[in-house]
Amino acid sequence: MSRAFLKNETADDPVLIPPRAPLPPGAVNYVTPRGLQLLRNELADLEAERARAQTDAPDETERTRRLATLNGQIAALTHRIATAKVVETRDADPAEGVRFGATVTLQTVSGKTPGANRTLTLVGVDEADAATGRMAFTAPIARALLGKRAGEKATLRLGASESVLEVVKIEYD
């Protein structure tokens, strides 16, 4: 019988720790002040969960496995916080173009949805959430926009498709 159908894990079985969002090799871990606060909040939550796991686990094997997972997650998160470089954008000048932390309004000039507008903010990899318009500075669309000024166009190539986007507006918080 396959081991997949058995629920008899031991404390010696390997523990899988969910990976964090990847940073390209050699890339600086840029974060917004909001992004750093989110990382700190996540660390506090994990530490609280680790404290609960000390007493709430149904048996010793489950407790050991849960603590190993949490300790791995905490170690990865602590490293990410330690390497974070906070980028303040209060004094950034939109006239200088799109930089990390910019909120950019785009209009599709050509591609799948010509004339469509969208707004996105360039953030760190841990803060990225495409559903809310927060794009990692390492994402293809962010790389295409970096350095562009209002009125300039950027070409975004994804596989066989290509879109031309015009920077309509750049704002910094």
C-alpha positions in Angstrom: 0.0 0.0 0.0 1.2 3.5 -0.8 2.5 5.5 2.1 0.3 8.4 0.8 -2.8 6.6 2.3 -1.3 6.1 5.7 -1.5 8.7 8.5 1.4 7.5 10.5 3.9 10.4 10.3 6.8 10.4 12.7 8.7 13.3 14.1 11.6 12.3 11.8 9.7 12.7 8.6 10.8 15.8 6.6 8.9 19.0 7.3 7.8 21.1 4.4 8.2 24.8 4.9 6.2 27.0 2.5 8.6 29.1 0.5 8.4 32.9 0.6 8.0 34.9 -2.6 11.3 34.6 -4.4 13.8 37.5 -5.0 16.0 37.2 -8.0 19.6 36.3 -7.2 21.5 39.4 -6.2 18.4 41.6 -6.0 18.0 44.0 -3.1 15.0 43.3 -0.9 13.3 46.6 -1.3 10.2 47.2 0.8 7.8 50.0 1.4 7.2 51.2 5.0 3.8 49.5 4.8 5.5 46.3 3.5 8.0 46.2 6.4 5.1 46.7 8.9 3.2 43.8 7.2 6.3 41.6 7.6 6.6 42.5 11.3 2.9 41.8 11.8 3.3 38.4 10.2 6.3 37.6 12.4 4.3 38.5 15.5 1.5 36.3 14.3 3.8 33.3 13.7 5.5 33.8 17.1 2.0 33.8 18.8 1.1 30.7 16.8 4.4 29.0 17.9 3.5 29.8 21.6 0.1 28.2 21.2 1.6 25.2 19.4 3.6 24.5 22.5 0.5 23.5 24.4 -2.3 22.9 21.9 -1.0 20.0 19.8 -2.9 16.7 20.3 0.3 14.6 20.6 4.1 15.0 20.8 4.7 14.1 17.1 2.2 16.7 15.9 3.6 19.3 18.3 7.2 18.6 17.1 6.2 18.8 13.4 4.2 22.0 13.9 7.0 23.7 15.8 9.5 22.7 13.2 7.3 24.2 10.5 6.8 27.4 12.5 10.5 27.7 13.4 11.4 27.4 9.7 8.8 30.0 8.7 10.0 32.3 11.4 13.6 31.9 10.4 12.8 32.7 6.7 10.8 35.7 7.7 13.4 37.0 10.1 16.0 36.8 7.3 13.6 38.7 5.0 13.1 41.4 7.6 16.9 41.6 8.3 17.7 42.1 4.6 14.8 44.6 4.0 15.8 48.0 2.6 13.0 50.5 3.2 12.4 52.9 0.4 10.7 56.1 1.5 8.7 57.8 -1.3 7.5 60.9 0.4 10.0 63.2 -1.4 9.9 61.4 -4.7 9.2 63.5 -7.7 6.7 62.0 -10.2 8.4 64.1 -13.0 11.5 61.9 -12.5 9.6 58.8 -13.7 8.4 55.5 -12.3 10.4 54.2 -9.4 9.9 51.7 -6.6 6.8 52.7 -4.5 5.1 54.6 -7.4 1.4 54.3 -8.0 1.1 54.4 -11.8 -2.1 54.8 -13.9 -1.7 53.1 -17.3 -3.8 53.1 -20.4 -3.5 50.2 -22.8 -2.6 51.6 -26.3 -2.5 48.3 -28.0 -2.9 44.7 -27.0 -5.8 42.6 -25.6 -7.8 45.5 -24.1 -7.0 48.8 -26.0 -8.2 51.9 -24.1 -8.4 50.1 -20.8 -7.0 51.9 -17.8 -5.5 50.4 -14.7 -3.6 51.6 -11.7 -0.9 49.7 -9.9 1.7 50.3 -7.2 5.3 49.0 -7.4 6.1 47.3 -4.1 8.3 44.6 -2.5 7.9 40.9 -3.3 6.3 40.1 0.0 3.8 43.0 -0.3 2.7 42.1 -3.8 -0.9 41.3 -4.5 -2.1 41.5 -8.1 -5.7 41.4 -7.0 -5.3 44.8 -5.3 -3.0 46.3 -7.9 0.2 45.9 -5.8 2.9 44.5 -8.2 6.3 43.3 -7.2 9.1 45.5 -8.5 10.5 42.3 -10.1 7.3 41.5 -12.1 7.6 42.0 -15.9 5.1 44.9 -16.0 7.0 46.7 -13.2 10.4 46.2 -15.0 8.8 47.5 -18.2 7.6 50.7 -16.4 10.7 51.5 -14.4 12.1 54.9 -15.5 9.2 55.8 -17.7 7.7 59.3 -17.3 4.1 60.4 -17.8 3.2 60.3 -21.4 5.8 57.7 -22.3 5.0 54.2 -23.5 6.2 50.8 -22.3 6.1 47.5 -24.2 5.1 44.5 -22.2 5.9 41.1 -23.8 4.4 38.0 -22.1 5.0 34.9 -24.2 3.5 35.5 -27.7 1.4 38.5 -26.7 2.5 42.1 -26.6 0.9 45.1 -25.1 1.9 48.8 -25.4 1.0 50.7 -22.2 1.1 54.5 -21.8 1.9 56.0 -18.4 -0.9 58.4 -17.7 -0.1 59.5 -14.2 2.6 58.8 -11.6 2.0 59.4 -7.8 4.0 58.8 -4.7 2.5 58.6 -1.2 
